[in-house]
């Protein structure tokens, strides 16, 4: 039997199953692979370290990402390069107002056997049949077409003509939306946004980074990106991430943070009742814990820590919190509300549970 490594660091009084010796070896492999992927991406992408980290965390957690940023920030290049260096098939789908669901999922056509004259339906797979999907400008297509992604994102299969077609794992959807163009766009429903593990903001590069981009992209250079991680290894590491233990107090910390965003909770703080119209649901707790485990694994740490939950609070919660007009009038967006909650909740207070924790800590 493999030796078991105690991963219950920093949580006195708590006990939980640790990782096996083989798992700890895989953890070291994952950390080396993470560094290798970052090095290959750096050949093409300048800066955007936090964005790349969040994409890799989501990939190893088995989740999807919604990216928001103005045009020209190398979103497509970043995703296609990531797919190359991890050995995954990449497809880009440009969402437009006239895009139909069958343009994403595929369709059935009648095929005739020239020898016998017999006719039969044959399924022609759409671009959704890849490992990494870039759904570019997803908010430019009507809700009916947006919804074509829901089954694939949640169930990892699509249904056409009453037949189910499985998607090859790993399956990773990255959808982009442009924050500055409102004409001809359709608001992405909150229920659909909730399917995304993270919402990632891509900002402008710094002066030095933009200089490097200009110099690199206007010269006569040919960069070759090496495949440093296989599809099989990604699937193995996704299972490893789920085996990383979470101490009970870390689960309560994630749960308390999410419940604190809900204005209809009986002990919700006044600022939440005033500023938030709708809070995060149970998927947010799952996303904090699973994303936190993936972040810990990438940093070669065999346990979930409060810093993992805090580092991912914004990408997990910002698209699951709906602020109201009062918040807009007072300059509060979802990120500022998350900062307020993180500043109020204490991950080391394990003497209080649930709503009692929320009300006493936030009203202190």
Residue pairs with C-beta under 8 A, 6 or more apart in sequence:
2 20
2 21
2 22
2 23
3 20
3 21
4 17
4 18
4 19
4 20
4 21
5 18
5 19
5 20
5 21
5 23
5 24
5 302
6 18
7 16
7 18
7 19
7 244
7 245
7 302
7 303
8 14
8 15
8 16
8 18
8 245
8 247
8 303
9 303
10 303
10 305
11 247
11 249
11 250
13 350
14 247
14 248
14 249
16 245
16 246
16 247
16 248
17 245
18 245
18 302
19 27
19 243
19 244
19 245
19 302
23 240
23 243
23 302
24 302
26 236
26 237
26 240
27 240
27 297
27 300
27 302
28 300
29 233
30 60
30 237
30 240
30 297
30 298
30 300
31 297
31 298
31 299
31 300
33 228
33 229
33 233
33 237
34 56
34 298
36 228
36 229
37 56
37 82
37 85
37 86
37 228
37 229
38 52
38 56
39 228
40 81
40 85
40 225
40 226
40 228
41 52
41 78
41 81
41 82
41 85
41 225
43 223
43 225
44 77
44 78
44 81
44 223
44 225
45 52
45 74
45 77
45 78
45 81
46 205
46 209
46 212
46 213
46 216
47 205
47 206
47 209
47 212
48 73
48 74
48 78
48 202
48 205
51 67
51 78
51 200
51 202
52 78
52 82
53 295
53 298
54 65
54 198
54 200
54 312
54 315
55 65
55 78
55 79
55 82
55 174
55 200
56 82
56 298
57 198
57 291
57 294
57 295
57 298
57 312
58 64
58 65
58 172
58 197
58 198
58 291
58 294
59 82
59 86
59 170
59 172
59 234
60 234
60 237
60 238
60 241
60 294
60 297
60 298
61 197
61 238
61 241
61 290
61 291
61 293
61 294
62 170
62 238
62 241
62 290
63 196
63 197
63 198
63 287
63 290
63 291
64 153
64 172
64 173
64 174
64 175
64 195
64 196
64 197
65 172
65 173
65 174
65 175
65 196
65 197
65 198
65 199
65 200
66 138
66 174
66 175
66 176
66 177
66 188
66 193
66 196
66 198
66 199
66 200
66 319
67 75
67 174
67 175
67 176
67 177
67 199
67 200
67 202
68 176
68 177
68 178
68 179
68 199
68 200
68 201
68 202
69 75
69 176
69 178
69 179
69 201
69 202
69 203
70 178
70 179
70 180
70 204
71 178
73 202
73 203
73 204
73 205
74 213
75 134
75 136
75 176
75 202
76 92
76 134
76 136
79 90
79 92
79 132
79 134
79 174
80 90
80 92
80 134
81 225
82 132
83 89
83 90
83 131
83 132
84 90
84 225
84 227
85 225
85 226
85 227
85 228
85 229
86 227
86 228
86 229
86 230
86 231
86 234
87 227
87 229
87 230
87 231
88 130
88 131
88 132
88 170
88 172
88 231
88 234
89 130
89 131
89 132
89 168
90 130
90 131
90 132
90 133
90 134
91 127
91 128
91 129
91 130
91 132
91 133
91 134
92 127
92 133
92 134
92 136
93 99
93 103
93 104
93 127
93 128
93 133
93 134
93 135
93 136
94 136
94 137
95 135
95 136
95 137
95 138
95 139
95 140
95 141
95 145
95 146
96 137
96 140
96 141
97 140
97 141
97 142
97 184
99 141
99 145
100 145
101 144
101 145
101 147
101 148
102 126
102 160
103 126
103 127
103 145
104 126
104 127
104 128
104 145
104 148
104 149
105 126
105 128
105 148
105 152
105 158
105 160
106 123
106 124
106 125
106 126
106 128
106 129
106 158
106 160
106 165
107 123
107 124
107 126
107 160
108 121
108 122
108 123
108 124
108 160
108 161
109 121
109 122
109 124
110 119
110 120
110 121
110 122
111 119
111 120
111 121
111 122
112 118
112 119
113 119
113 120
121 161
123 160
123 161
123 163
123 165
125 165
127 133
128 148
128 149
128 152
128 158
128 167
129 165
129 167
129 168
131 168
131 169
131 170
131 171
131 172
131 231
132 172
132 174
133 171
133 172
133 173
133 174
134 174
134 175
134 176
135 149
135 173
135 174
135 175
135 176
136 175
136 176
137 176
137 177
137 178
138 146
138 149
138 175
138 176
138 177
138 188
139 146
139 177
139 178
139 185
139 186
139 187
139 188
140 184
140 185
140 186
141 186
142 186
143 186
143 189
146 186
146 188
146 189
146 192
147 192
148 158
149 173
149 175
149 192
150 192
150 195
151 157
151 158
151 159
152 158
152 167
152 171
152 173
153 173
153 195
154 195
156 166
156 167
156 169
156 171
157 164
157 165
157 166
157 167
158 164
158 165
158 167
159 165
169 235
170 231
170 234
170 235
170 238
173 196
175 196
177 185
177 188
178 185
190 278
190 319
190 320
190 322
193 199
193 319
193 320
194 281
194 283
194 319
194 320
196 319
197 287
197 290
197 291
197 316
198 287
198 291
198 312
198 315
198 316
199 315
199 318
199 319
200 315
204 210
205 213
237 297
240 297
241 290
241 293
241 294
241 297
242 290
242 293
244 293
244 296
244 297
244 302
244 303
244 304
245 302
245 303
245 304
246 289
246 292
246 293
246 303
246 304
247 303
247 304
248 350
249 347
249 348
249 350
250 289
250 292
250 304
250 305
250 306
250 309
250 347
251 289
252 350
252 353
252 354
252 357
253 306
253 309
253 345
253 347
254 285
254 288
254 289
254 292
254 309
255 285
255 354
256 345
256 354
256 357
256 358
257 288
257 309
257 313
257 317
257 341
257 342
257 345
258 279
258 280
258 281
258 282
258 284
258 285
258 288
258 317
259 265
259 279
259 354
259 355
259 358
260 268
260 269
260 272
260 341
260 344
260 345
260 358
260 362
261 272
261 276
261 279
261 280
261 284
261 317
261 320
261 321
261 337
261 341
262 268
262 272
262 276
262 279
262 280
263 272
263 273
263 276
263 277
263 278
263 279
264 279
265 279
265 355
265 358
266 355
267 355
267 356
267 358
267 359
268 358
268 359
269 344
269 358
269 359
269 362
269 363
271 337
271 340
271 362
272 279
272 337
272 341
272 362
274 326
274 327
275 323
275 324
275 326
275 327
275 330
275 332
275 337
276 321
276 322
276 323
276 324
276 327
276 337
277 322
277 323
277 324
278 321
278 322
279 320
279 321
280 316
280 317
280 320
280 321
281 320
283 320
284 316
284 317
284 320
287 312
287 316
288 309
288 312
288 313
288 316
289 304
289 309
291 308
291 312
291 315
291 316
292 304
292 305
292 308
292 309
292 311
292 312
293 304
293 308
295 308
295 311
295 312
296 302
296 303
296 304
296 305
296 308
306 347
306 348
309 347
310 342
310 347
313 338
313 341
313 342
314 335
314 338
317 334
317 338
318 334
318 335
318 338
319 334
321 334
321 337
321 338
323 332
323 333
323 334
323 337
327 333
327 337
341 362
344 361
344 362
344 364
345 357
345 358
345 361
345 362
346 361
349 357
349 361
352 360
352 361
